[in-house]
Amino acid sequence: QVRMVESGGGLVQAGGSLRLSCAVSGRTFSSSVMGWFRQAPGKEREFVVGIRGSLGIKDYADSVKGRFTISRDNAKNTVILQMNSLTPEDTAVYYCAGGNPTYYTPRSPGAYDYWGQGTQVTVSS
């Protein structure tokens, strides 16, 4: 049984920062891919960033590159999303996701097998 739990969402002013955490139980992810997705009201779920393989290769969406940073703690089976310089356009429910590929980072939600429940991030203007 795989369980993924996000935490760290909340309300923040534009320009502020939030740190999201995804705790994974039931599997290790150091040799797989972990990704963050987000879904805003009225919009489709979109890829934010992923980290994969033993080398921890990172792949960022253009919209967050330079502002967001993904990292992982293999010993604790957690993946972190540090979000800086937040804007109202970042407002969404953020989901962590896990998948099997290690040779590339899928950007389609359908490529991921495991999902957390989501955590709300709201950025006020």
KANORCOR-V105850 format. One record per pair of residues at least 6 apart in sequence whose C-alpha atoms are under 6 Angstrom apart, sorted by the first residue. I is the first residue (numbers start at 1). J is the second residue. Records with the same first field share a line. If there is no record, write none. Layout:
I=J, J
//
This chain:
1=26
2=25, 26
3=24, 25
4=23, 24, 116
5=22, 23, 116
6=21, 22
7=20, 21
8=19, 20
9=119, 120, 121
10=121
11=122, 123
12=123
13=123, 124
14=86, 87, 123, 124, 125
15=85, 86
16=85, 86
17=83, 84
18=83
19=81, 82
20=80, 81
21=79, 80
22=78, 79
23=78
24=77
30=54, 74
31=53, 54
32=52, 53, 100, 101, 102
33=51, 52, 98, 99, 101, 102
34=50, 51, 97, 98
35=49, 50, 96, 97
36=48, 49, 95, 96
37=46, 47, 48, 94, 95
38=45, 46, 92, 93, 94, 95
39=45, 92, 93
40=92
47=107
48=61
49=59, 60, 61
50=58, 59
51=57, 58
52=102
53=102
67=84
68=82, 83, 84
69=81, 82
70=80, 81
71=79, 80
72=78, 79, 80
88=123, 124
91=121, 122, 123
92=121
93=118, 119, 120, 121
94=118, 119
95=116, 118
96=115, 116
97=114, 115
98=112, 113, 114
99=112, 113
//
